[in-house]
Each structure stands twice: as C-alpha cells, then as structure tokens.
C-alpha cells in the first residue's frame, strides 16, 4: 500500500503555471528587482531619483522618506510593473527579439519622464536632471523592458512550439 502511494506520488507531475500567471509574476519580480537596484544606484549617487517619488503625490508625512517608504515604494513599483508586463503581453508578445524589449523600456522611460513627470514633484523636469541620473534611469528602464519583454516573448514562443508539436503528434502517427 505504501509502495503504491510512493509510486503514485512519484509519477505525478506538477501542474504547469498558466501563461498569464507567469506574466504577472515576471512583471512583479521585474519591478521589485529593478526598482531595488535603482534604490542602490540612488544610495551610491548614480541617480538623484529615489523610488519613494512614487508616494509623493498621494501620501503625507515624513515616513515616506524612511526605510518603510522605500520598501512600500519598491513593492508599489512592482505592482505597477505587473500592468506594464500585461501591456507587453497584450501588444508585443509575438516578437521574439531583444530589441523589442529595449524599445519597450525606452518607451516607458519617455512616458515616465515626459508625460507623467508633472505628477511627481520629486522628479525635476527632464532638462534639469543630471546626466548621470538620465543615463542611469534610462538603463534601468531598458533593463526592465528587456527582462519583461524577453521573458514573455520567450515563453510565448515556447508555448506556440509546444502546441504545434502536440497538434502535429495528433495528426501525424509517425511523429516522434
């Protein structure tokens, strides 16, 4: 009886994660990872923009400048990054190129620094920012775009290939 249960447990496979869940997790991890590294860039004076600027329009108090504000900001950016990943999924998942991710990151950079800039009082107008801040921020946005974009595109390509193989196996009896 115990051997049968072990064999059954041994033969069971984990249920694969849905593609949409993978997109959400990729966005969350990408946002947390790159905003955490951007905070380290702020600590080492590569940029004058902290992740905490995301809290400025909506919260009052000095707590947002401390460690709690930083942690909440990084998590909030992770949540917003889920939306960015879902947008990539909806619009660009069929393109399997690193350059599409670079372009997506660059587009996000332009949106944040030119369109959304007035919302965040902690971010100076683009032309008043230091060169190091611009370059560092652009690199982080591009890295985020590549991380999210290539992860989603790669998984979409793998899923398409797997579905095509299954379809071919059902119709072609000689398929290995």
Phi and psi restraints in degrees (value plus and minus 20) as a CYANA .aco file:
   2 UNK   PHI     -85.9   -45.9
   2 UNK   PSI     -56.5   -16.5
   3 UNK   PHI     -86.0   -46.0
   3 UNK   PSI     -58.6   -18.6
   4 UNK   PHI     -83.1   -43.1
   4 UNK   PSI     -61.6   -21.6
   5 UNK   PHI     -84.8   -44.8
   5 UNK   PSI     -62.3   -22.3
   6 UNK   PHI     -81.6   -41.6
   6 UNK   PSI     -62.2   -22.2
   7 UNK   PHI     -84.2   -44.2
   7 UNK   PSI     -60.9   -20.9
   8 UNK   PHI     -84.6   -44.6
   8 UNK   PSI     -63.8   -23.8
   9 UNK   PHI     -85.3   -45.3
   9 UNK   PSI     -56.2   -16.2
  10 UNK   PHI     -89.5   -49.5
  10 UNK   PSI     -54.4   -14.4
  11 UNK   PHI    -102.3   -62.3
  11 UNK   PSI     -34.5     5.5
  12 UNK   PHI     -94.8   -54.8
  12 UNK   PSI     123.4   163.4
  13 UNK   PHI    -132.9   -92.9
  13 UNK   PSI     132.5   172.5
  14 UNK   PHI     -88.2   -48.2
  14 UNK   PSI     123.0   163.0
  15 UNK   PHI     -90.7   -50.7
  15 UNK   PSI     107.7   147.7
  16 UNK   PHI     -87.1   -47.1
  16 UNK   PSI     128.5   168.5
  17 UNK   PHI     -90.0   -50.0
  17 UNK   PSI     121.9   161.9
  18 UNK   PHI     -87.5   -47.5
  18 UNK   PSI     136.0   176.0
  19 UNK   PHI     -83.1   -43.1
  19 UNK   PSI     -59.5   -19.5
  20 UNK   PHI     -85.3   -45.3
  20 UNK   PSI     -59.4   -19.4
  21 UNK   PHI     -83.6   -43.6
  21 UNK   PSI     -58.2   -18.2
  22 UNK   PHI     -84.5   -44.5
  22 UNK   PSI     -58.6   -18.6
  23 UNK   PHI     -83.5   -43.5
  23 UNK   PSI     -65.2   -25.2
  24 UNK   PHI     -83.2   -43.2
  24 UNK   PSI     -65.8   -25.8
  25 UNK   PHI     -86.1   -46.1
  25 UNK   PSI     -59.6   -19.6
  26 UNK   PHI     -81.2   -41.2
  26 UNK   PSI     -64.5   -24.5
  27 UNK   PHI     -82.6   -42.6
  27 UNK   PSI     -65.1   -25.1
  28 UNK   PHI     -83.3   -43.3
  28 UNK   PSI     -69.4   -29.4
  29 UNK   PHI     -84.0   -44.0
  29 UNK   PSI     -62.0   -22.0
  30 UNK   PHI     -81.5   -41.5
  30 UNK   PSI     -63.6   -23.6
  31 UNK   PHI     -85.3   -45.3
  31 UNK   PSI     -64.5   -24.5
  32 UNK   PHI     -86.8   -46.8
  32 UNK   PSI     -64.9   -24.9
  33 UNK   PHI     -81.1   -41.1
  33 UNK   PSI     -74.2   -34.2
  34 UNK   PHI     -94.0   -54.0
  34 UNK   PSI     -52.0   -12.0
  35 UNK   PHI     -93.8   -53.8
  35 UNK   PSI     -51.9   -11.9
  36 UNK   PHI     -84.3   -44.3
  36 UNK   PSI     -62.8   -22.8
  37 UNK   PHI     -89.4   -49.4
  37 UNK   PSI     -52.4   -12.4
  38 UNK   PHI     -85.9   -45.9
  38 UNK   PSI     -55.1   -15.1
  39 UNK   PHI     -84.0   -44.0
  39 UNK   PSI     -61.5   -21.5
  40 UNK   PHI     -82.8   -42.8
  40 UNK   PSI     -57.2   -17.2
  41 UNK   PHI     -82.7   -42.7
  41 UNK   PSI     -56.5   -16.5
  42 UNK   PHI     -86.5   -46.5
  42 UNK   PSI     -63.5   -23.5
  43 UNK   PHI     -80.3   -40.3
  43 UNK   PSI     -59.1   -19.1
  44 UNK   PHI    -110.3   -70.3
  44 UNK   PSI      -5.2    34.8
  45 UNK   PHI      41.9    81.9
  45 UNK   PSI      11.4    51.4
  46 UNK   PHI    -102.3   -62.3
  46 UNK   PSI     -42.7    -2.7
  47 UNK   PHI    -162.9  -122.9
  47 UNK   PSI     133.5   173.5
  48 UNK   PHI    -119.6   -79.6
  48 UNK   PSI     -14.7    25.3
  49 UNK   PHI    -126.4   -86.4
  49 UNK   PSI     102.9   142.9
  50 UNK   PHI    -112.4   -72.4
  50 UNK   PSI     136.7   176.7
  51 UNK   PHI     -81.6   -41.6
  51 UNK   PSI     -41.8    -1.8
  52 UNK   PHI     -84.3   -44.3
  52 UNK   PSI     -34.4     5.6
  53 UNK   PHI     -81.5   -41.5
  53 UNK   PSI     -40.9    -0.9
  54 UNK   PHI     -87.5   -47.5
  54 UNK   PSI     -43.4    -3.4
  55 UNK   PHI    -107.2   -67.2
  55 UNK   PSI     -39.9     0.1
  56 UNK   PHI     -75.1   -35.1
  56 UNK   PSI     -64.0   -24.0
  57 UNK   PHI     -90.7   -50.7
  57 UNK   PSI     -38.8     1.2
  58 UNK   PHI    -136.5   -96.5
  58 UNK   PSI     -32.7     7.3
  59 UNK   PHI    -144.5  -104.5
  59 UNK   PSI     135.4   175.4
  60 UNK   PHI    -142.8  -102.8
  60 UNK   PSI     121.8   161.8
  61 UNK   PHI     103.5   143.5
  61 UNK   PSI     138.9   178.9
  62 UNK   PHI    -100.3   -60.3
  62 UNK   PSI     -33.2     6.8
  63 UNK   PHI     -80.4   -40.4
  63 UNK   PSI     -48.4    -8.4
  64 UNK   PHI     -89.4   -49.4
  64 UNK   PSI     -34.8     5.2
  65 UNK   PHI    -108.8   -68.8
  65 UNK   PSI     -32.7     7.3
  66 UNK   PHI    -110.4   -70.4
  66 UNK   PSI    -186.5  -146.5
  67 UNK   PHI     -85.6   -45.6
  67 UNK   PSI     -55.5   -15.5
  68 UNK   PHI     -84.3   -44.3
  68 UNK   PSI     -63.0   -23.0
  69 UNK   PHI     -83.1   -43.1
  69 UNK   PSI     -57.4   -17.4
  70 UNK   PHI     -86.1   -46.1
  70 UNK   PSI     -66.3   -26.3
  71 UNK   PHI     -83.5   -43.5
  71 UNK   PSI     -66.2   -26.2
  72 UNK   PHI     -82.7   -42.7
  72 UNK   PSI     -59.2   -19.2
  73 UNK   PHI     -82.9   -42.9
  73 UNK   PSI     -64.6   -24.6
  74 UNK   PHI     -83.5   -43.5
  74 UNK   PSI     -62.3   -22.3
  75 UNK   PHI     -86.8   -46.8
  75 UNK   PSI     -58.8   -18.8
  76 UNK   PHI     -85.0   -45.0
  76 UNK   PSI     -60.8   -20.8
  77 UNK   PHI     -83.9   -43.9
  77 UNK   PSI     -56.8   -16.8
  78 UNK   PHI     -80.1   -40.1
  78 UNK   PSI     -61.9   -21.9
  79 UNK   PHI     -85.0   -45.0
  79 UNK   PSI     -61.7   -21.7
  80 UNK   PHI     -86.5   -46.5
  80 UNK   PSI     -52.3   -12.3
  81 UNK   PHI     -87.2   -47.2
  81 UNK   PSI     -44.9    -4.9
  82 UNK   PHI     -81.6   -41.6
  82 UNK   PSI     -62.8   -22.8
  83 UNK   PHI     -82.8   -42.8
  83 UNK   PSI     -62.3   -22.3
  84 UNK   PHI     -82.6   -42.6
  84 UNK   PSI     -59.0   -19.0
  85 UNK   PHI     -87.5   -47.5
  85 UNK   PSI     -58.5   -18.5
  86 UNK   PHI     -86.4   -46.4
  86 UNK   PSI     -55.7   -15.7
  87 UNK   PHI     -85.2   -45.2
  87 UNK   PSI     -63.2   -23.2
  88 UNK   PHI     -81.3   -41.3
  88 UNK   PSI     -63.5   -23.5
  89 UNK   PHI     -77.8   -37.8
  89 UNK   PSI     -65.8   -25.8
  90 UNK   PHI     -89.4   -49.4
  90 UNK   PSI     -56.7   -16.7
  91 UNK   PHI    -122.4   -82.4
  91 UNK   PSI     -55.2   -15.2
  92 UNK   PHI    -147.1  -107.1
  92 UNK   PSI     -11.1    28.9
  93 UNK   PHI     -84.5   -44.5
  93 UNK   PSI     -42.1    -2.1
  94 UNK   PHI     -97.2   -57.2
  94 UNK   PSI     -35.6     4.4
  95 UNK   PHI    -110.1   -70.1
  95 UNK   PSI      98.7   138.7
  96 UNK   PHI    -125.8   -85.8
  96 UNK   PSI      55.3    95.3
  97 UNK   PHI    -164.7  -124.7
  97 UNK   PSI     120.9   160.9
  98 UNK   PHI     -86.7   -46.7
  98 UNK   PSI     -47.9    -7.9
  99 UNK   PHI     -90.1   -50.1
  99 UNK   PSI     -46.5    -6.5
 100 UNK   PHI     -87.0   -47.0
 100 UNK   PSI     -61.1   -21.1
 101 UNK   PHI     -84.4   -44.4
 101 UNK   PSI     -59.7   -19.7
 102 UNK   PHI     -81.6   -41.6
 102 UNK   PSI     -66.1   -26.1
 103 UNK   PHI     -82.8   -42.8
 103 UNK   PSI     -58.5   -18.5
 104 UNK   PHI     -85.4   -45.4
 104 UNK   PSI     -64.0   -24.0
 105 UNK   PHI     -82.5   -42.5
 105 UNK   PSI     -61.0   -21.0
 106 UNK   PHI     -84.0   -44.0
 106 UNK   PSI     -61.0   -21.0
 107 UNK   PHI     -83.8   -43.8
 107 UNK   PSI     -60.6   -20.6
 108 UNK   PHI     -82.5   -42.5
 108 UNK   PSI     -60.9   -20.9
 109 UNK   PHI     -79.1   -39.1
 109 UNK   PSI     -67.8   -27.8
 110 UNK   PHI     -82.2   -42.2
 110 UNK   PSI     -61.1   -21.1
 111 UNK   PHI     -82.8   -42.8
 111 UNK   PSI     -66.8   -26.8
 112 UNK   PHI     -88.1   -48.1
 112 UNK   PSI     -64.3   -24.3
 113 UNK   PHI    -106.4   -66.4
 113 UNK   PSI     -36.7     3.3
 114 UNK   PHI    -134.1   -94.1
 114 UNK   PSI     -62.6   -22.6
 115 UNK   PHI    -105.9   -65.9
 115 UNK   PSI     -68.7   -28.7
 116 UNK   PHI    -109.4   -69.4
 116 UNK   PSI     -23.2    16.8
 117 UNK   PHI     -74.0   -34.0
 117 UNK   PSI     -61.6   -21.6
 118 UNK   PHI     -83.5   -43.5
 118 UNK   PSI     -42.2    -2.2
 119 UNK   PHI     -90.3   -50.3
 119 UNK   PSI     -51.1   -11.1
 120 UNK   PHI    -125.9   -85.9
 120 UNK   PSI      82.1   122.1
 121 UNK   PHI     -87.7   -47.7
 121 UNK   PSI     -38.9     1.1
 122 UNK   PHI     -98.6   -58.6
 122 UNK   PSI     -28.9    11.1
 123 UNK   PHI    -125.2   -85.2
 123 UNK   PSI      98.8   138.8
 124 UNK   PHI     -84.5   -44.5
 124 UNK   PSI     139.1   179.1
 125 UNK   PHI     -75.4   -35.4
 125 UNK   PSI     129.2   169.2
 126 UNK   PHI     -70.9   -30.9
 126 UNK   PSI     -64.7   -24.7
 127 UNK   PHI     -93.8   -53.8
 127 UNK   PSI     -30.3     9.7
 128 UNK   PHI    -118.7   -78.7
 128 UNK   PSI     -24.4    15.6
 129 UNK   PHI     -96.1   -56.1
 129 UNK   PSI     131.3   171.3
 130 UNK   PHI     -89.9   -49.9
 130 UNK   PSI     133.6   173.6
 131 UNK   PHI     -79.5   -39.5
 131 UNK   PSI     -60.6   -20.6
 132 UNK   PHI     -81.1   -41.1
 132 UNK   PSI     -59.8   -19.8
 133 UNK   PHI     -84.0   -44.0
 133 UNK   PSI     -64.4   -24.4
 134 UNK   PHI     -83.7   -43.7
 134 UNK   PSI     -68.8   -28.8
 135 UNK   PHI     -84.4   -44.4
 135 UNK   PSI     -64.9   -24.9
 136 UNK   PHI     -83.8   -43.8
 136 UNK   PSI     -65.7   -25.7
 137 UNK   PHI     -83.7   -43.7
 137 UNK   PSI     -63.8   -23.8
 138 UNK   PHI     -80.0   -40.0
 138 UNK   PSI     -62.9   -22.9
 139 UNK   PHI     -83.1   -43.1
 139 UNK   PSI     -61.5   -21.5
 140 UNK   PHI     -85.6   -45.6
 140 UNK   PSI     -59.9   -19.9
 141 UNK   PHI     -85.9   -45.9
 141 UNK   PSI     -60.9   -20.9
 142 UNK   PHI     -85.5   -45.5
 142 UNK   PSI     -62.9   -22.9
 143 UNK   PHI     -82.3   -42.3
 143 UNK   PSI     -59.8   -19.8
 144 UNK   PHI     -82.1   -42.1
 144 UNK   PSI     -66.0   -26.0
 145 UNK   PHI     -80.7   -40.7
 145 UNK   PSI     -61.4   -21.4
 146 UNK   PHI     -87.9   -47.9
 146 UNK   PSI     -63.2   -23.2
 147 UNK   PHI     -79.6   -39.6
 147 UNK   PSI     -73.9   -33.9
 148 UNK   PHI     -88.0   -48.0
 148 UNK   PSI     -68.1   -28.1
 149 UNK   PHI     -82.5   -42.5
 149 UNK   PSI     -69.1   -29.1
 150 UNK   PHI     -90.5   -50.5
 150 UNK   PSI     -55.6   -15.6
 151 UNK   PHI     -81.3   -41.3
 151 UNK   PSI     -67.5   -27.5
 152 UNK   PHI     -89.0   -49.0
 152 UNK   PSI     -65.3   -25.3
 153 UNK   PHI     -84.1   -44.1
 153 UNK   PSI     -61.2   -21.2
 154 UNK   PHI     -82.5   -42.5
 154 UNK   PSI     -66.6   -26.6
 155 UNK   PHI     -84.9   -44.9
 155 UNK   PSI     -59.2   -19.2
 156 UNK   PHI     -83.7   -43.7
 156 UNK   PSI     -61.2   -21.2
 157 UNK   PHI     -85.0   -45.0
 157 UNK   PSI     -63.6   -23.6
 158 UNK   PHI     -82.6   -42.6
 158 UNK   PSI     -61.1   -21.1
 159 UNK   PHI     -86.0   -46.0
 159 UNK   PSI     -61.1   -21.1
 160 UNK   PHI     -82.0   -42.0
 160 UNK   PSI     -64.5   -24.5
 161 UNK   PHI     -83.6   -43.6
 161 UNK   PSI     -60.0   -20.0
 162 UNK   PHI     -85.4   -45.4
 162 UNK   PSI     -62.5   -22.5
 163 UNK   PHI     -85.3   -45.3
 163 UNK   PSI     -58.5   -18.5
 164 UNK   PHI     -86.5   -46.5
 164 UNK   PSI     -59.8   -19.8
 165 UNK   PHI     -84.0   -44.0
 165 UNK   PSI     -61.9   -21.9
 166 UNK   PHI     -85.0   -45.0
 166 UNK   PSI     -60.2   -20.2
 167 UNK   PHI     -85.8   -45.8
 167 UNK   PSI     -60.8   -20.8
 168 UNK   PHI     -87.3   -47.3
 168 UNK   PSI     -57.9   -17.9
 169 UNK   PHI     -86.0   -46.0
 169 UNK   PSI     -54.3   -14.3
 170 UNK   PHI     -92.2   -52.2
 170 UNK   PSI     -53.9   -13.9
 171 UNK   PHI    -113.9   -73.9
 171 UNK   PSI     -45.5    -5.5
 172 UNK   PHI    -132.9   -92.9
 172 UNK   PSI      87.9   127.9
 173 UNK   PHI     -87.7   -47.7
 173 UNK   PSI     -38.6     1.4
 174 UNK   PHI    -111.7   -71.7
 174 UNK   PSI     -18.6    21.4
 175 UNK   PHI     -88.7   -48.7
 175 UNK   PSI     111.8   151.8
